[in-house]
Amino acid sequence: GENVEQHPSTLSVQEGDSAVIKCTYSDSASNYFPWYKQELGKRPQLIIDIRSNVGEKKDQRIAVTLNKTAKHFSLHITETQPEDSAVYFCAASTIKAAGNKLTFGGGTRVLVKP
Amino acid sequence: DAGVTQSPTHLIKTRGQHVTLRCSPISGHKSVSWYQQVLGQGPQFIFQYYEKEERGRGNFPDRFSARQFPNYSSELNVNALLLGDSALYLCASSQQGNSPLHFGNGTRLTVT
């Protein structure tokens, strides 16, 4: 089955700096890669996702890049703000006609220091 | 629009008991998935249902079962509870079976 590794497990950045989280996956059939943000005691929230036919996607201060050959993808947050502090999870899945089973990484705890 | 709603929010059970967790998807969403999130880890896939049929099952014992109702709501049942079943149980819904998942706030289950 799919295995997703996520690094680093914790990340501390100064407000205004950039943060980068990296994930690798094992199943070459994976074609969908979402990122979720989970604040303490709250639900995981989808912040951005990318499909395997695209190499990069941006949404304001957030961007995701995908390298299918190397089987890794990354989340980039620019101009970090204190409200970006949370645990971030990457995930991978092979979307089929009737199913979307996500395999999650172990999470990265991001702390943005003011 | 209301998001994914789960009940109860918290639950304390004793080893050996059974538990039923409930989930109502976002209006218009036909697929419901269940995930288990142990403290400090990423969510782990348990089940996915689409149009009331099981479309996927994770690596969980037969003590775990689920179903989806005609109104697309869902129940997760866990029998013979073990201490290791203590976790946050997340329900996620999606428009179709292959659409992005949107999670509810979860049910925090504590087994003593």
Interface residues (C-beta under 8 A of the other chain):
Chain A: G1 V4 Q6 P34 Y36 K42 R43 P44 Q45 L46 D49 F89 A91 I95 K96 A97 A98 G99 N100 K101 L102 T103 F104 G105 G106 G107
Chain B: V4 S31 S33 Y35 G40 Q41 G42 P43 Q44 F45 Q48 Y50 R55 G56 G58 N59 L90 S94 G97 N98 S99 P100 L101 H102 F103 G104 N105 G106
